Amino acid sequence: MHRVLILGAGKIGSLVSGLLAESGSYKVGLGDVDGAAAEAVVRAHGSAHLTPYTLDATDSGLLGKHLASHPVDAIISSLPYYANTAVAEAARKGQMHYFDLTEDVEVTRAVRAIATGAKEAFVPQCGLAPGFISIAAAELITHFDELRAVKMRVGALPQHPNNVLKYSLTWSTEGLINEYANPCQAVSDGRLVEVAPLEGLEEIEIDGTLYEAFNTSGGLGSLAETRGAHIESMNYKTIRYPGHCEQMRLLMNDLKLRHDRGTLRRILENAVPQTLQDVVIVYAAVTGMQDGELREENYVNKIYPQVIAGRLWSAIQVTTAAGITAVVDIVLEHKNRYHGFVAQEQFRLTEILANRFGHYYGPGGSKDLSGKVVVSGKTGHQRRTRAATA
């Protein structure tokens, strides 16, 4: 039985801990600075393999003492991005595998440095974007003889928007602001370049519904470094309903709240409601040459809220938790395969979707799954891709 410590009993940590503990293959510790929150999650899941701890993971001394007295095979951080570097350092010192959900570029660079020479796997960015979107795009890339362009688009949206932002808080507010305010990365003519957040506005139509997409930070992950050479363009953008970007530009740029993130966070959390009635849209498009012809293949998936273990979970919770638990499961089941820094695109889409946790991304993987996958492209490649995603 694998032993893991999950840090953070919030929206994602609560589902991750339940999925692993209830699988019967994991002995899970759930640590949170608010011990009552961890205890509430344990009571809700009712698993004998899940134990709560009151633990301030930002205190490196306390975290080290806890790990010394409660050794584990892996640490899974669902903490805010800024807390992850210290957790990764603790994992390296304790010779434990490390996983996180960060979207922050600088934190990922720090984790990469910490992982240098490690026998254990250090796997940051295990969420939805970065994370699963990189795995999906990397799968499409393998179908081409020569690449021209890679587009990665992801959105977590309310199903029934009714405010001026046409948005609901489905994710960490701090993480959202970080994505909207920090510089973004893209590839142009084979070079990694920096582009501005909230720029590059475009329209996308999926299933007859019109969306907009624009630059946000972190979603490209490490794919640009591993697959970006000799390609005309590669970029990541966040999907929203039309009009959202204009409103956020007003807040972030015109009112200068990008420089006062504490105030912006209070405004958003006071004015924008949360919802479990969301939808996650995953869209990847790759253009390039196949057998001498210019072709495009797409991965399009919509995931809706699902009932798991008798409780309704939002689509963003399901997709994020399914992504990281599948990656954890694959790494711990193949301990000799992964070492040091591990990029998301090192995992195959076929393996993720075949995994007992990753199946929540696939159509028919759960009776509560209302999503679908659409892949288009050259006939021979299309058959191979559909086998990978169905």
C-alpha positions, 0 to 999 in steps of 0.5 A: 500500500502506497503512503502519501501525505496530501497538504491542503484540505481545500477544494482539490485536496479534499477530493484527491484525498478521498479518491486515493484513500477509497481506492484501497491502494493508498494510506493517506494523511491529510494535513492542513493548518486548520485541523478541523478542515482536515477532520471534516474531510475525513468524516465526509469520506469515512475511509479507514485509510485517511488520517487528518493532521493539523499541520502548517506546511509553511513552517519547514521545521514542523513539516520536517518533524512530521515527515520524520515521524510519519514517513511517506512515499510521496507528498502531494501539495494542493497548497497555494503556489507560493508554498510549494518550493518549501514543500519540494525542498522537504520532499528532496530532504526526505527522499520522497516523490513530490507532486503539485498543482502550481501554475506559477512559472517561477515556482516550477523553475525552483522545483526543477532546480531542487529535483536535480540529481534526485532518485525520486520523481518531482512532478509539478504542474499536475493540474488541468492547465498546466497539466492535462492540456500538455498531455493532450497536446503532446499526444497530438504532436506525435501524429505529425511528421513536421509541426507548424502550430500548437494551440492549447485552450482551457476554460472552467466556466459557470454553466449559467453565467448571470453577472457582468464578468460572466464568471464564477469562482471555481478555483483559487482566487490567488491562482486566478489573479496570478494567471491574469497578472503575470507575464505569459510564455509562447513560442514564435518562430521557434523562440520562447517569447514573453507575451502580455496577459489579457492580450491575444484576444480571439474567438472560439466556437465549440458546439455552437457556443461562442467563447473568447480566449486570451493569454494567461500565465503558466498554462503552457507548462514545459511543453514549449521547452520540450517540443517548441523548437522548429515550430512557427507558433505555440501558445496557451490561452484561457477560455471565457464567455465573451466580454470577460476579458474587457472587464478584467482589463478594466480591473487589472489595468485601468484601475491598476489592481494588478498592483494591489492584488489583496484588494482585487482578491477581496473584490472578487470574493465579495462580488463573484459567487462560487458554483458547483454547476460549472463546465470545463472545456479542454481544447487543443489544436495541432497543425503540421505536415502528415505524409506531405500534406498540411493537416490539423488534429483537434482534441475537444472535451467538455467535462461536467460536475460528477457525483463521486462517493455520493457527493457532487463535485464541480467539473474543475475539482473532478478534472484537477483531482483526476489529473494529479491522482492519475499521475501519482498512481502511474509514478508510484506504480512504476517507481523505476521509470521516473526520476528527477524533474518530470514534465507533464508531457512525459505521460501518454494520454492513453495511459492517463485515460486508461488509469483508474483515476484518469478515466474521469476525463474519458467519455463513458468513464463514469456514469455521471460524465456528460462530456465528449471527446472530438478528434479530427485529422487525417484518417489514419492518424484519426483512428489512432487518436480516437483509440487514445481518447475514447 
